[in-house]
Amino acid sequence: MTRKPASAIHRFDQGSNYTSIALGNRCKELGVRPSMSSVGDTYYNAMAESLFASLEYELIATAAGRSRPRHT
């Protein structure tokens, strides 16, 4: 049995796919509060992109069976 978190926030950029009414409605159905940074907030975007790049790398490394990054 999984626990539902008390609250969740989904942060996204200003792209049209993220500003759609359908996504807003889906977030509401799931109990997720959407959050959008202001246009041109480069520091926030850089921080978020760095975080997600690290997570993506770890996910790929784990799927490939590596427990540590491979240095070339």
N, C-alpha and C positions, 0 to 999 in steps of 0.2 A: 504494500500500500504506500503510495507516495503522498507526501504532504503538499498542499497548495501553499505557496508563499503568501505572506500577509499582503504584499503588494508587489507589483512589477512595473518597471518603467522601460519603455522601448524608445531609444534615442535614434533619430534619423535625420538625414539632410533635407534639402529643399527640392529634391528631384520630384518630378510629376508622379512617379509611381508611389512615392511616400506621402504625397499630399492628397491622394485620392480619398473620396468619401468611403469607398469600399474598405480600404485599409483602416480608416478611422472606426468604421462600424465593427470590423473584425476585432480590433483592439478592445473595443468596448465589450463585445461578447465574451472575450477571454479575461476581462478584468485587468487589462494592461493599460497603463496611462501613457499615451504618446507624449513625447517631448521632442521639440525641434529647436536646434540652435538658430541663431540669427544668420541671415545671408552674409557670407564673407567672414565668418568667424574662423579664421585659419588656424588659430592656436588650438581650439577645441577639435577641429577636424584632424589636425596632425596627431594629436594625442590619441584620438579614437582610432585612426588608421594604424598607428603604431601598435596599439593594444590588440586590434583584431588581426594584424599581420602575425604577431607573436602567437596568438591562439591558433590561427590557421596553420602555422608552421608546426606547432606542437601536435595538433590533430593529425596532420599528414605524417609526421615522424612516428607517432604512436601507431597509426594504421599500417605503416611500413615495417613495424616491429622493432623500431629503434627506441631505446629508452633515453638516449642522449643525442644531442645534435652531432651530426657527422661533419668533421672539419676536413675541407679539401685543400 
